[in-house]
Amino acid sequence: DSLVQSQARELSLQRQQIKDGHGICVISRQHMNTMIKAFEELLQASDVDCCVAEGFQEQLNQCAELL
């Protein structure tokens, strides 16, 4: 009985950690999207070479995919 209760507590803790981790990922993704939009606007408003801008955009998108 004590082992079952201990395992139940551990499982409950792990579930909470998963929920917390998911929440952090959601927030990180939202911040990444905001940052990507800001950089897009900055690149459009500047005289950065088109190829450089596209390369930078691709790197940002790859980072976003990791989240």
C-alpha positions as CSV (number, residue, x, y, z in Angstrom):
1,D,0.0,0.0,0.0
2,S,2.8,2.4,0.9
3,L,4.6,1.5,-2.4
4,V,1.4,2.2,-4.4
5,Q,0.9,5.6,-2.6
6,S,4.5,6.5,-3.3
7,Q,4.2,5.6,-6.9
8,A,1.0,7.5,-7.2
9,R,2.6,10.6,-5.7
10,E,5.6,10.3,-8.1
11,L,3.2,9.9,-11.1
12,S,1.2,12.9,-10.0
13,L,4.5,15.0,-9.7
14,Q,5.6,13.8,-13.2
15,R,2.2,14.8,-14.7
16,Q,2.5,18.2,-13.1
17,Q,6.0,18.6,-14.5
18,I,4.8,17.7,-18.0
19,K,2.0,20.2,-17.7
20,D,4.5,22.9,-16.6
21,G,6.9,22.0,-19.4
22,H,4.1,22.3,-21.9
23,G,3.1,25.7,-20.6
24,I,6.7,26.9,-20.9
25,C,6.9,25.7,-24.5
26,V,3.7,27.5,-25.4
27,I,5.0,30.7,-23.9
28,S,8.4,30.3,-25.6
29,R,6.7,29.7,-29.0
30,Q,4.6,32.8,-28.5
31,H,7.7,34.9,-27.8
32,M,9.5,33.3,-30.8
33,N,6.6,34.2,-33.1
34,T,6.6,37.8,-31.8
35,M,10.4,38.0,-32.3
36,I,10.1,36.6,-35.9
37,K,7.5,39.2,-36.7
38,A,9.6,42.0,-35.3
39,F,12.7,40.9,-37.3
40,E,10.6,40.6,-40.4
41,E,9.4,44.2,-40.0
42,L,13.0,45.3,-39.3
43,L,14.4,43.5,-42.3
44,Q,11.7,45.0,-44.6
45,A,12.4,48.5,-43.3
46,S,16.2,48.2,-43.7
47,D,18.5,48.0,-46.7
48,V,19.6,44.5,-45.9
49,D,20.5,42.3,-48.9
50,C,17.5,40.1,-49.9
51,C,19.6,36.9,-49.7
52,V,20.9,37.8,-46.3
53,A,17.4,38.6,-45.1
54,E,16.0,35.3,-46.4
55,G,18.9,33.4,-44.8
56,F,18.2,35.1,-41.5
57,Q,14.5,34.4,-41.8
58,E,15.2,30.7,-42.5
59,Q,17.3,30.5,-39.4
60,L,14.6,32.1,-37.3
61,N,12.0,29.6,-38.7
62,Q,14.2,26.7,-37.9
63,C,14.6,27.9,-34.3
64,A,10.8,28.2,-34.1
65,E,10.3,24.7,-35.3
66,L,12.4,23.4,-32.4
67,L,9.7,24.7,-30.1
